[in-house]
Amino acid sequence: MKNLILISTIFLSLFGNAQNHWFQTYNDSVKLKQDAEKIVTQFRQETKIANASIKLDDWKVVKNTTPYLIYILNKTVNLPFWKEVIPQQKDFFYEVSGGKKQGKEVFGLFFNGFYLVHELGHGLAEGAGKKIDNAYDSEYDANTIAILYWRSSGNKKQLAKCYTYAKKILKHLKNPVPDKENFKEYMTKHYEELSKDPYKYGYIQFSQFVEIYENKALPDFETFIKNYNK
C-alpha cells in the first residue's frame, strides 16, 4: 500500500508540473511534447475511471506545426510550436486579441492549452461509438468535454483566461452563417471552407466556448463521461 501511495504521489507531482507549464507558449519543443504526453496519459486514465466501456486509442504525441495547428490523425496528436506558426496565422492572433503580446498568450492558452483535450474529446467520441450527425454538434461535444475536463483537473484560472479572451475576440469576428440558413446544416455542408478561414471558424469555436463555459447546468467531467454513451 505504501508503494502504491508513493507511486501515485510521484505521478501526480509530475502531472502537476505539466499543468503548470501548459496553457502557454513553449520555447522548447521537447518540453512541449513531454508535457502533452503527461496530459494525454492523465486524460486516458480519468476517462477509464469514469467509464471503462470507452476504448481510447494509444495516442502518440508529435510536434508538427501546420496551418491546421492542432489535430489528431492516425492515432497521432499533432501539436503546433509557436516559433514555427506561419506569419499569417500569427497576424490573426495579434489582430483579434489586441497586440503581439496578447496574440502569443491566446495561442498558448488555446493551442498549447485548451484544444489538446478538445482533440482528445473527438477521439473519445469515436471510442465510445457515439453517433454525431453534423459538424457543429461534433465540435460542441469536444468543447464540452474539454471544458469539463480542465475544470476537474484544477485549471479553472486558465479556463477563465480563455473565456475572457474568447469574449474579446468575438467582438472582432462575424457570424459566417447567412441569415435564414440552418446553422448546423450550413456548418456541416461548408465545413472544409469554414475551417480554412480563421475569422469564420474562429467565430464558431469561440462562440461555442463561451456558451458552454456559461452553462451552469453541466455536470462534472466524471458524471458527464459516466453517462456519455447511454
Number of C-alpha atoms within 10 A of each C-alpha: 6 7 8 9 10 11 12 12 12 12 14 14 12 14 18 17 13 19 19 12 17 23 25 21 23 18 11 11 18 12 13 23 20 14 22 27 19 18 19 20 13 16 20 18 14 18 20 17 13 17 19 14 13 20 17 20 15 11 18 16 19 18 16 17 17 15 12 14 19 22 19 17 12 8 13 14 22 22 25 26 24 21 14 11 16 13 10 10 15 17 14 14 22 19 15 20 23 13 14 14 11 16 21 17 22 25 25 23 21 23 23 26 23 24 22 22 24 25 21 23 22 20 20 24 21 16 15 18 12 14 10 13 11 15 17 19 15 18 20 18 18 20 25 23 24 24 22 22 24 20 16 14 15 12 17 14 11 19 22 13 15 24 19 12 22 23 14 15 21 20 11 12 18 12 15 16 17 9 8 6 10 10 15 15 15 17 22 16 12 13 15 11 11 20 15 13 11 16 19 17 20 21 22 24 17 21 19 20 22 17 12 19 18 11 10 7 7 13 11 14 21 18 13 17 24 17 10 15 15 7
